[in-house]
């Protein structure tokens, strides 16, 4: 439920009550004798709950005026699995008895989430509302062929009975001085009128509602530090990660897949799920288990151009709304992404390195083989050894890497690059996937397959250097265009080539230096596009804005090649940006405006908040500073800490690796970083070892 701060849902915007990619409520307002209530204050009290305090304007009634501020109108909302529960409470703080009408107005447009996001609403017919006076509920039905949705607004536990007239639900409220009035309201969101769950009680914040979140907090890695920005950012990120879990009963206990973000991406997203899984290894491996299992079940097994699917390809996005139901959009699921398939292999390997469970490799061996076959057969469109993408669908995505907005890939003059496009980070992801899977197949006893993958990785790295390195700009090309010419645009993407380890050490140094120059480094992070490019716009989605997850990956890349100062600088920039946002909750993306006196980060207008890989970015940022690497199969955990002056100490407790749990403490002594490890359970050896690029 997304509302204004006073609890109302205004029309013609992006607010509403959503479920299964459908907006069930598009308008909500409350009135006292026809006048709007006045907001006093409001706040979320948990990730699933909000409390709103309202008061009355001066009211003219049959019994005389009610002075402004006489009444307190308290709305408590709780989001539940079956819908929204509301407690409405009105208290008379005046000296005289009062009587007035409380009116509630609701409308449902049943718009598809794609329509809401694009602001291209199609007014639907076949919407019928009926008031059931016996049940005391307003029911609104929508039918389009075999697609049905039903919204029920049910009243219960009321002090005075509701009536319906003139399109509004009405209560006559009579209150003596100091007396209170109450009603429960249920938003029941269903596919048909038969699908309904009603509970009779009034909902308050309780241990019952909090138990899943409390369990998550109990299992997740704990952090303490003297740095307030890092501490609060970490706590909020843990809270948001728990809130974004999508529960699927088929996945088993402590096995989740994350919603990509609220409100637009409460759905299965392949790329996001895998990157969030990688981010959360330091915190909890439950996301990785869920992502690997769910995405494997959706792996494509046939060519379907409408959905940009080929055998072995991993899905991009799964939707359940009306447009998907009638195949007016290809998201059933849609496979238009070139990076999810190699990222799946990277996540599989990393999960094994943290869990140490070889059974995991046997379980997903065939899935991995199909991924590898897709990379060779379909990811490389023209057989030149590089990964390219081009949509085959009439409604397919123009861009199919993480920068997936339609205008994201530009030449140095700001003009658009036409497909097919061979983005630099795609080559890095495949290189990393091959190197990791070589280690996996070695563990499985398939040495010939492992040798073949290492050989292919070495060849890819050599050809990558030949075709992507641009000596004249001291940077890797953003992409090869449709003519296989390097696009020499300065963007953040080559930072991902550091993370994957495909970059040569001598060129990596120049990439890091270039990323930290003023046109890319904004102070609160690295921009997606150079401020010197004609297409640059700090408030755009991917043409100059800053993405926390992008910076987390780049920081890990800096660490891999030994650039600890630059990694620390990125961590500080992102954590300082977080301090400007409410509760240290990082949005999906914020403007690339420069950090300077009197300035502050500006959230992107349609950003998801909370958003999973924005929340998870702090985990990778900390991993970059501390140099934490898991090797559970060999009962080892590696650290390489370099604490900057602004982060004098940090302690991580309850890190799970294999069957062990370990506490790590880091602190500065002069210019040196000291550390200590305490194994709480299981068998693990903690060793200091620096990161390095993949050796092929």
N, C-alpha and C positions, 0 to 999 in steps of 0.2 A: 504494500500500500504506500503510494507516494502522494503526499499532500502538501499544501501550504503549511506554514508554521502555525496557523490558527486551526489546522485540522481540515480545512475545506479543500475540495477538489474543484478547480475552475475548469471551464470548458475551453476547447481549442488549444490545448497545451499538451504536455507530456505526462501530466499527472494521472493517477487512477489506481484502481485495484486490479492487479494482474495475476493470472494463473494460466499455465500451459500456453503461453504466448498469445493470450486473449485478454483484452481489457474488459473486465466485467462491470466496473463502475467508472463512468467518465465525468460524473458531476455529483458533488455532495455539498450541501450547505445546511446550516441550522439558523433558525430565526426565533426571536422573541417578539410575539405580536407583529410579525412581518419585518422586524428590524434585525440587522446582523449583530451578532455578539462581538464584543471587543476583546482582543487577545491581551492577556496579562503576561503569560510566559508559557513556554513549552520546551520539552526536552525528551530525547530518547532515554529510557531508564534501563533498557537492556537491548540487545540487538534485535529482539522480537517485540519490543514494547515501547510505547510512547505515552506521555502524560501531558495534557493540554489544559491550562487554566484560562478561562474566559470570564468576562463580567458583562453586565447589561449596560446599554446606553439608557438614557432617560426614556421610560416607557409610559405611554398614555394608555390607560386601561379603563374599563367601565367603572371600576372602583376607585379611580383616581390615579395620579401619577406614581410611578415607582422611580425613585431617584437613581441616577447613574451610580453604578458600583454597589448597589444593594445586594445583588445576587452573585454568588460564585457558581459558575458552570464548569464542572470538572469532567473531562473526557479521558478515560483510560482505554487504550487500544492494545490488543495483543494479537500478533499474527500466529495462527495455528496451522496445522497441517490441512485442515478442512476449510479454512477461511480466516476471517477476522472476527474477533470478539470485542465488543465495545461495552464499557460501563459508563452510563451517563448519570451524573449526580449534580443536583442543583440544591444549594443551601441559601436560605433567606437570612441575611445578616442585618436586616432592618428591624425597626421597633414596631412595625405594623404588619398585620397579615397581608398577603399579596395573592393575586390571582391573574394569570396570563396564559397565553397559548404558546407552547413550544412546538415549533414546526421543523420538520426534517424533509428536505427535498433531495431525491436521488434520480439519476438517469444512467442508463446503460447503452453504450453504442456497440459493444462487442467487437471493437476494432482489432485487427491483427496487429501484433507488436511492430511489424515492419511498417505498417501504415502510420502508427503513432510516432515512430522514430523519424520517419521521413516527412511528417506533417502533410501527408497526402491521404486524407481520410475519404473513404467511400461510404456515403450514407446507406445504411442497410434497411431493406424492407423486412417484413416478416418478424418484426419485434413487437411483442404483445406483453402488456403489464396487467396484472390482476391483483386486486386486494382481497385477501381471504380474511374476513372479519372473525371467523371462528378461530382460525389459527393465529390471527394477529400477525400477518406477514404480507409483504409485498413481493410478488413473484414476477419476474420478467423473463420471457422466453425468446430465444432466437433460433430459427430453423432455416437452413439452406440445404435442401436435399437431405443427405444423410449426416450432415454436420449440424449438431445441436449444442447450444449452451443455455444454461439456466442460472440466473442470479436470484437468490432469495434473501430478503432482508426481514429477519424474524425477530419479533419483540417478545420479551419474557421478563418475569420478575419485576413488573412495573408497579409503581405506586398508584398511578391512575391509568385506565385503559386507553390505548391508542385508537384513533379513528382515521379515516382516509377521505380526503376531499380536495378538489382543486389541484390535484397532482402532488399533494404533500401529505405526509403522516403528521397527525396533530395530537398533542397531549394537552389536556387542561391541567395546569399545575396550580395547586392551592397550597400555600405554605404559611403556617403561623411563624412568628418570630423565632429564629433558631432552628426551625424544622427543615428537614431535607427530603428531597424527592429522588427516586431512582428508577432506572430501567436498564435492562440488558438488551443489547442488540447484536445479532449474529449476521455476518456476511457469509452466506453459504454459496460457494462457487462450484458448479457442477456441470458435467457434460449433458445430463438430462435431468428432468425434474425428479426422477427416482433416486438419483445419487445424492444423498444428503445424510449428514451426521449432525445430530443436535445434542448439545450438552446443556443441562439446565442450570448449572452453577454460575456464579459470578467469578470472573478470572482476575486474579491479582498476581503480582510477581511472587513466585513460590519456588521451593526446591524442586518440585515436580517438573515445572517448566524449564528450570535451569540445569537439570541433571545431565543432559547431553553436553552442554557447554562446560559444566564443571568437570566432567570426565575428561573432556579434551584438554582443559587447563591442567588437570592432574597428570596427564600423560606427556604433554609437550615439554620440551627443553626449557628450563628456567634461566633467566638472566638477571644479574645485578651489576651495576656500574655506577660510578660517581657522575658520569655524564648524563644529565637529565634528558637531553634530546634523544639519545640512543635508547635510554631506558623506557621512556614513554612511547617512542615509536615502536619499539619491540612489543610492549604490552598491547598496544592498540592493534598491531598486526596479528598477534596471537588471537585476540578477540575476534577480529574480522575473519581470519582463516576458519575459526570454528563456526562462525555464523554462515559462511559461504559453502559449507558442505552440503552436497546433494545426496540425500539418503536413498539408496536403492536396496531393498531387502535381499535381492539376489547376490549382492556383493559380499555379504558376511560382516561380522563385527569388526570394528576399527578399520574398515575398508571403504574409502569414500572417493568420490570424484567431485571436484570443486565446481561451483557455478563460476563462470568467468567474471561476472560483475553485475551489480544492481544499478539501474533497473533493466538495462537492455539485454544482458547476456546471462540470464538465469536459465542456462541450457548447457548441454554437453558441447564443449569446444575442444577439438583435438589438440591444437597447438597450445592453447592456454593451459589445458589440463596437464600436459607434459612438462611445460616450463614451470608451472606451479609445483608439480611433483619434484622436479629437480631443486627448486628453491627450498622445499620443505624437508629435504633429507636430514638437515641439521636439527629439525624440530620433531618430525614424526613421519614415518614412511607410509602411513595409511593412505595418503593421497596417491602415491605411486602405485600401490597395490590396486586401488580402485581404477586409476587411469589405464593401467596396463590391461586389466580385465575387461573394462567397458569398451575401450577402443578396439581390442582384439575381436570382440563380438560384432563390431560394426565394420571390420576390415572388408573392403570391396572384393568381390569375386567375379566381376564381369565388367565389360566395357559398357558404359552408359554415359554418352556425351552430354545429355541433359543435366546430369549430376556431376560431370567432370570426373567420372569414376573409371578406374582401370583395376584389373586384378592385383591385389596386394596393397593397394593404396589405403592409407588411414584417413578417417573422416575429418572434416573441418568443423561442421556445425549441424546439429540436429534440432529441428523445430517441430512443434506440435499444433500450430495454429491453423486457422482456416485456409490461408494461402498455401501452406504446405499440404494440408489435407486434400485440396483439389489440384495439387501439382502446378500451381501458378508460380511457385518458387521452387527451386530444386533442392530444398533443405530437408530431405527425407531419408537419410542425411545427404548433405552436400559435401563433395570431396575436393572442392577447388582450393587446394593448398599444396604447395610444393615442399614444405618443410616439415609437416607433421610426421611423415613416414620415416625420414632419418632421425628426427627427434625421438620417435618411439624407441628406436634401437639404442640411442644414447641413454634414455630413461631406464630401459631394461637393464643395461649394463650398470648404471649408477645404483639402481635399486639392489642389484646383486652385491655390489661393493659395500653397500651399507648393511644389508641384511645377512650376507654370507650364506644364503640358502641356494644351493645348486639345483634344488628341485624347481626353483623358479625358472632356471634356464631350460630345463627339460620341458616344463609346462608351456613355454612360449617359443620353443625352438622353431616349430613349423611356421608360426606367425612371423618370426624374425626372417626366416628364409623367404617368405613371400614378400616381405618388405624389401629385402636385398634384391630380389628379382625385379620388383617394381622400379627401384632406383636405376637399375641397368637398362631395363626394357622401355619404360615409360617416362621416367624422370629426365632422361637424356633424350630430347625430342629428335635430334638430328644425328646422333651417333658420334658426336665430336668429343665425348668424354666429359662434358660439363652438364650440369643440371639447368634446364630451362623450364619456363612455364608459359602456357598460352591456353586460355579457356576455349573449350569446344561447345559450351552451352550458350544459348541465346540470352540467358540471364546470369551467366557466370561472372566471377570476380575478375576485374581487369588485372589486379595485382594479387599474387598468391604466396607471398612471403609475409613476415610479420608486419611490414608496412603495407597494409592491404587496402588503404583508401585508394580510390580510383585515380588520384592525381599525385601519388607519392613518388613516382620514379621519373626524375627529370634530368635533362641535360644541363651542362653548366650555364647555358643561356636561359634556363627556366622552362624550356619547351618539353613536351611529354615524349617519353621513350615508348616506342610501339613494340608490341610483343612479336615474337617470343623474347623473353628477357632472362639472362643468366646472372642472377644476383650473386654478389661475392660471398655472402654468408651461406648461401645454399651449398656452395662448393666446400666451405668449411664444415658444415653440418655433416655432409656425406663423408668427408675425410675422417672426421671424429667418429662417426658411426662405424666406418670400416675398421678403424684402429681398435675401437672398443669391442666390436664383434669378433675381431681376431683373437682377443684375449678370452672372450666367451667360448669360442670354438676350441681354443686350446684347453680350456677347463673341461670341455665336453669330450676331449680326446679326438677331435677332428682336426689334426695338425695340418693336413693338406689344405683344407678350406681356410684355416687361419693364415697360412703362408700366402695363399692367393689374395686374401683381403689386404694384407700388409703390402704386397707388391702393387696392388691397384692404388692403395693410398699413397705410396711413394711416387707413383706415376702422376697421380692427380696433383700432388703438391708441386712437383716439378713443372707441370703444364700450367698450373695456377700462377706460379711466379712468372712464367713466360708471357702469359696472356693478360693477367690482371695488374701486375705491377706497372705503375706509370712513373718513370723516373723524373719526368718534367714537373710533376706536382708532388713527388715524394709520398705517394699514397696509392693504395689499391683502388682500382676502378670500382665504382658503384655496381656496375653490371656490364655485361657485353650486350650490345643492342642486337636487333634482328639481322644486321650485317656483320655480326661478330666483331664489332669495333668497340674498344673500351669507352665507357661513359665516365668521363673524368670529373664527376661531381663530388664535392666534399660533403660527406654524410657520415652518420654514426655507424653504419653497417659494417665497415671494416673492423670496428671494435669487436664484433662477433667472431671475426677471423682470428683474433687473439685468443678468445675464449676456446675456440675449437682446436687451436694449436696448429693450424695449417700455415700460418705466416712464418716466414723465415726470421730468425732472431735479428739479423741486421735490418730488415725492413720493419719488423715490429717496433723497434726503437723510434723510427721515423713516424710510424702511424700514431703511436702514443703522443709524441711531441705535437703532431698536427691536430690531434683531437683536443689538446689542451690549449690551443691558441684561441684568442678572444672571439673569433667568429664562430667557434664551436662551443667553447666553454663559457657558459652563462653565469657561473658562480653557484647556481643552484642545480647544476648538472650539465651534461653534454647535450647539445641540441641535436635534433634529428637531421637538420640541414644547415649548412653554413649560412650565417647572416649576410654573407656577401653574394649569395645566389639571388638572381632576380625574382625567383619564385618564393623566396623566404617570407614567411609571415609567422611571427612568434605565437599567434593565436590560432594557427591552423592545426589540424589533427596530426599530420606527419611531415609538414614542410617547415619545421623550425621549432616546434614545441619540444618539451622535455618529457621523456617517459622514464619513470623510476626503474622499471624492470630492464629497460635497455641499458641504463647506467649500471645496474647490478651485474649484468652480463659483461659489460666492458670492464668493470672493476676486477672481476675474476680474470679477465684476459690480461689486464695489466699485471696482476699478481703472478700469473703463469710465466710471464717473461721477466719477472724480477723488478717491475716498476712499482715498488711498494709505496713511494711517496705519492705517485699519481693515483693509485688505488685509494689511499687514505683521503686524498683531496676530494675524490668523487663521493666517498662515504660521508664526509663532512658536509658537502654541498647538499646532498639529498636529505640528510638528517636535519640540517638547518631549514631547508624548505618545508619539511614536515612540521616544524614548530609553528609555522604560520597558519596551518590548516586546523580546523576544529578537531580537538582530541588527538592531534598528531596522526590523523587518518590521511594517508597519502591518496590523492585521487589517481585515476588511471593516467592522466596526462595533464600537464600545466604549461603555461606559456613560457616561451624561451626568452623572456625579457631579462635584461642584465641585472645582476645583483649589485646594487649601489645604494648609497644612503637615501633613506626615505622610500625605498621601493619594497615590494613584496611579491611573492609568487601569485599568479592569477590562474585559477582553475579553468580548464577548457569547458566551454559552455555545455557540452553534452557528455561530459566525462562520467563514467561509472564510478560511484562511490557508495560502498566500498568496492574495490576491484581486486581480484585474487592475485594477479602477478604484481600489482603495485604494492599490496600488503606484503607479499612474499619477498619483495626486493631487499628488504632489510636483512633477511637471513643470508642472502648471497653477499651482500655488502660486508657483513660481519665475517663470513667465510673468507672473503678476500683479505681482510685485515689480519685474520688469525691463521690463514693458510691451512685450514682444516681439510683433510682428505681421508676418506674411509677406505680401508682394505680389509673388510671383515673376513673374506675367504682365507686370508693369512693372519687373522687375529691381530691386526695392526690398525692403529689410528695415527695419522701423521699430522703434525702441526708445524707451522712456520710463522710465528707471530711477529708483527712489527707494529707496536702501538705508537701512534703519534702523540704529541704533547697534549692535545686536547682530549685524549682518551687515556687517562693514566692507569685505568684498571678495568677489567671486565672478567666476570665469572659466569660460566655456563654449567648448569647442573642438570643431571639426568639425561645426558646425551645417550641415546640408544644406538648401539652398533653391534650387529650380530646378536649374540645372546647376552651381551654385556651392557652395563650402564656405567658411565664415567662422568666425573666432574672435572672441569678444566678451569684453572685460575691463571690469569695473566696480569702482570703489573709492570710498570716502568721503574727502573732504578737508574737514575741519570739518563743517559741516552740509550740504555740497553733495555730490552724487553725480557723479563723473566716469566717462567711459567711452571706450573705444577699440576700433576694429574693424580686424581684419586679414583681408583676403580671400585665402584660400589658393589658390583655383582658381575659374575661371569668372568671370562678370560679375554683380556685385551692388553696389548702393549702399546703405549703411547710413545712415539718417536718423533724427534725433530728432523724434518726433511723438507727441502725446498721444492717448489713446483718447477716444472720444466715443460717445454713443448713436447709433443709426441715424438718419440724416436722411431724412425722407420728404417 
